[in-house]
Amino acid sequence: MADRDLSPEEQRLARATKLAVQLAGGLGNCVEETGKSSSQLSRCCSPELIDSISIRDAVIIDSIGFGKAGHPAILSAYARLLGGV
């Protein structure tokens, strides 16, 4: 259960994180590259939980999926939220 209801923007970031993890080849690859636990990264992918990843980890995860359709998922979502895209 969420600590609070997430805003639509926060939900979009969680979905973008989930996509980025998928593009990176799954949680295992992301755990190896970021040093975060699979449960922590999994929580960050949920649009129902408040957990989020750092900008540093977003860049790492997005970079793993370089060249795949949808890349960069997280950073593109951040840019859209900031009015840049």
C-alpha positions as CSV (number, residue, x, y, z in Angstrom):
1,M,0.0,0.0,0.0
2,A,1.2,3.5,-0.8
3,D,2.3,5.9,1.9
4,R,0.1,8.4,0.0
5,D,-1.5,8.6,-3.4
6,L,1.0,9.4,-6.1
7,S,0.4,12.3,-8.5
8,P,-0.1,11.5,-12.2
9,E,3.5,12.9,-12.8
10,E,5.0,10.6,-10.1
11,Q,3.1,7.6,-11.7
12,R,4.5,8.5,-15.1
13,L,8.0,8.5,-13.7
14,A,7.4,5.1,-12.1
15,R,6.1,3.7,-15.4
16,A,9.1,5.2,-17.2
17,T,11.4,3.5,-14.6
18,K,9.7,0.2,-15.3
19,L,10.2,0.6,-19.0
20,A,13.9,1.6,-18.6
21,V,14.5,-1.5,-16.4
22,Q,12.9,-3.7,-19.1
23,L,15.0,-2.0,-21.8
24,A,18.1,-2.6,-19.7
25,G,17.4,-6.3,-19.7
26,G,15.6,-6.6,-16.4
27,L,16.2,-6.1,-12.7
28,G,19.3,-8.2,-12.6
29,N,21.3,-6.0,-15.0
30,C,20.2,-2.9,-13.1
31,V,21.1,-4.3,-9.7
32,E,24.5,-5.2,-11.0
33,E,25.1,-1.7,-12.5
34,T,23.6,0.5,-9.7
35,G,24.3,-1.6,-6.6
36,K,20.7,-1.2,-5.5
37,S,18.7,-4.2,-4.4
38,S,16.2,-5.8,-6.7
39,S,13.4,-5.1,-4.2
40,Q,14.3,-1.4,-4.1
41,L,14.4,-1.1,-7.8
42,S,11.2,-3.1,-8.1
43,R,9.5,-0.6,-5.7
44,C,10.7,2.3,-7.8
45,C,8.9,0.8,-10.8
46,S,5.5,0.7,-9.1
47,P,3.1,3.6,-9.8
48,E,1.5,2.8,-6.4
49,L,4.6,3.3,-4.2
50,I,6.5,6.4,-3.2
51,D,10.0,5.0,-3.8
52,S,12.1,6.6,-6.5
53,I,15.6,6.4,-7.9
54,S,18.3,9.0,-7.9
55,I,19.1,10.9,-11.0
56,R,22.5,9.1,-11.1
57,D,20.8,5.7,-11.1
58,A,18.3,6.9,-13.7
59,V,21.2,7.8,-16.0
60,I,22.9,4.4,-15.4
61,I,19.7,2.5,-16.1
62,D,18.7,4.5,-19.1
63,S,22.3,4.1,-20.5
64,I,22.1,0.3,-20.3
65,G,19.1,0.4,-22.7
66,F,20.9,2.6,-25.3
67,G,19.8,2.1,-28.8
68,K,16.5,0.3,-28.0
69,A,13.1,1.8,-28.9
70,G,11.9,3.9,-26.0
71,H,15.4,4.9,-24.8
72,P,15.9,7.0,-22.7
73,A,12.7,6.3,-20.8
74,I,13.3,7.9,-17.5
75,L,15.2,11.0,-18.6
76,S,12.6,11.6,-21.4
77,A,9.9,11.4,-18.7
78,Y,11.8,13.9,-16.5
79,A,12.2,16.3,-19.5
80,R,8.4,16.1,-20.3
81,L,7.6,16.9,-16.7
82,L,9.8,19.9,-16.8
83,G,8.3,21.2,-20.1
84,G,11.4,20.3,-22.2
85,V,9.8,17.9,-24.6
